[in-house]
Amino acid sequence: MEDPRRRIRSFVMRAGRMTEGQQRGWDEGFARFGVTIEQGLLDWDRAFGRGGERVLEIGFGMGDSLLAMAEARPDVNYLGIEVHRPGVGRLLAQAMDRGIENIRVYAEDAVPILRDCIAPDSLNALQVYFPDPWHKKRHNKRRLIQPEFIAMAAQRIAPGGLVHLATDWEPYAEHMLEVMEQEAALENVAGAAQYSERPSWRPETKFERRGARLGHGVWDLLYRRRSRA
């Protein structure tokens, strides 16, 4: 197993004080909806108490999009990964307040979770929306979307399943497109080297709407796992 001290991380741990509501979500909600790396390989049916479509979102931030998707599609099982505990606390508090039951959460680094806890061919979809673009050139190596990560992610997707990326930073969009086009296990839904229109299932964020008014772009990338020969 890799030495965690040597791996380049795609995030910075920010302590951040929790609001009262976020703390309640963490204290009460994680016992209900939380899973940990120590539990090993995730048994989805046991974790959710049922079968069903499996969607993993990495880096859900404050949880607005994940909550909206889970509320809109209660028959789908949504698993979120987020290292920022105030965001986890907020999502869990909102889930409890709104009666959303089809969410489970890891509050840990996504890479070891994907590697050690998500079985090959087990996901119907993997979503990464608006990851940190690491604007400065010397920090580009910290970007989550790298060939090694996508190669591992592709193996966790069932044949026919989707990888869905979105960013509002054009240089990162170009980097994502280059990385994704190189992964032989994935096929671009929009056609070779093309971006996709925002699909109906991805909620439009308030920042995205504000950016659109200012003329800022958003780039979606949709790739399907190829069937094995």
N, C-alpha and C positions, 0 to 999 in steps of 0.2 A: 504494500500500500504506500502511496506517495507520502512524503513528509509535508504536512500542512504548513510548516513554517517556510517552505521553499516555494510553494505554489503562488503564482501571481494571482491576486484576487481581483475580481471585477467590481468590488464594492469597498466602501470604507465604513467601518462600524461607527455609528454615531449614537451615543448613549441616548440623548433626548429624553426630557422629562415627560411623563405621561399625564394626560388630563385625568380627572376623576373617572370619566366614562371609559377611557382607554384602559385604565388600571382595572376597572371592574371587568371589562372584556377579557383582559389577560387572566385575572384571578379566577373568574368564574367560567369563562369560555374555553380556556385551553384544556381544562380537564374534560370538557365535553367534545371538543373538536380538534384538539391537538394530537399530533403524532411526533415521534422523535426518532433520530437516527439509531438510537440504542435498541429500538424495537426491531431493527433489521428489515428484511425484505417485506414490503408492504403487501398485506392481504387486503385487497380493495373490498371484496365482498364482506369481509369481517369488519373492516373499518367503517363502512357505510351501512352495514346491516342489510345489504341487498346487492344484486348485480346491477348492470347498467353501463351506459357509455361513460368512458373515463377521460377527463380533460385535466391536464396539468398546466397551471400558469406559474411562471417563474417571475418573481419580482413584482408583486401586485401593489406595492406602494401603500396607499391608505385604503385600498380595497374597493373603491367605488365600482370599477368595471367588473371585478369578480363577483361582487354582490349582485349587480344588475343582471349578469348572465345567469347566475345561480337561481335568482328569483324568477327570471323569465323561463327557465328550463328546469323545473323541479325534478324531472325524470333523469337528468344528467348528474353524474357524480363529479364534483369539482375539487381538485386538490391544489392548494396554493403554497408557494414557498416565498418567504420574505424574511430578511434578517433584521429589519427595522422594527423593534418591538412596539413602539407606539402605533405603527400601521397595523400590526397584527392585533393589538388590543382594540383598535377602532373597528376593524373588520369583525372581530368576534362579538363585540358589543352590539354592532348593527345587526349581525346575524341573529343574535338572541332576541333583540327588540322586534325584529321583523318576522320572526318565526321561520327563518331560512335554515333548513336542516341538511342540505346536500353539499356542505362545504367541510373539508378537513384541511388542516394547516400544519406545515413545518415552519418553525422559526429558526432556520439554520441556513448555512451556505448551500446553494443549489447544487454545486458540482458533486460533492460526496453523496448527497441525497440521490441524485440521478444515477450515480455510479453504483451505490450500494443498496438502495431501497426500492428502486423502480426496475421491475423485471423487463427483459427484452420482449418486444412485441406486445406490450401490455397497455399502451396508450392509444386512444382514438385521436387525440389531438394534444399538441404541445404549443403553448402560447407564451410569447415574450413581447410585452408591449412597453415601448418607450424605456428601454434600458439606458443606463448612464452611458452617454456617448463618449465620455473621456475626450473632450475636445482637443486638448493639447497633443501634439504629435508624439511627444515623449511618453505620453500616457496611453497611446492607442493600444499598446500590448495588454492593457487591463480590460479591454472590451470583452464582454461575455461571449459575443458571437465570434468564435474563432473556429478554424477547421477541426481541431481536436474535439471541441465541445459539440459541434454539429454532428460529427461522425458518431459520437456516443449517443447523442439525442436521437439520431435517425434509427439506431438499433432498438430504441425503446418504443418506437412507434410501430403499431401493427400495420401490415401491408394495407394500403388504401387509406391510412390515417394521414393527418395533416400536421405540418409545422407552420405556424402563423407568427410572423414577426411584424412589428410596426415601430416606426421612429419618425420624429419630426426634425431630425438633423440630417441634412442631405449627404454630407460626407460619410456618415455612418450607414445610411441607406445604401450608398455605393459599395461600401465595404461589405455589408451584409449580402448584397446581391452577388458580389464576387465569391464570397465564401460559400454561399448556398449553391451557386452554379457548379462549383467544383465537387460537390458531394454526389457521388454516383448513385447512392441509394434513394435520392430524392428527385422528383420531377416538378418543374415549375408549372403551376396550374394555369398561369396566364400566358405561357409560352416562353421559350428560351430568352433569358436576360430581360424579362419584363416584370414590371411591378403590377400588382393587382389593385382593383378598386376595394375600398373598405367594405368587407362583407357585413351583412345585416346583423350578424351575431356579435360583432365587436362594438360595444357602446362608444359613442363619441364623447370624449371627455370635455369638461368645461375649458381646459387649457387648449384643447384642439379647436373648439369653437372660437375661442378668442384669437387663436393663431390664424384661423381661416379669415376672420374679419380683417386681420392685419396683412393678409396675403402670404402667410407662411404655409408651407406644404407639409403633408404627412404622407409617408410611403409605407404601404402594406406589401408584404411578401408572403405568398402562399405556396407551399410545396407539399406534394403528396408522396408518401412512401411507396416506392415501386413494389410490385408483386415480385416474389422470387421466381426465377425461371424453373 
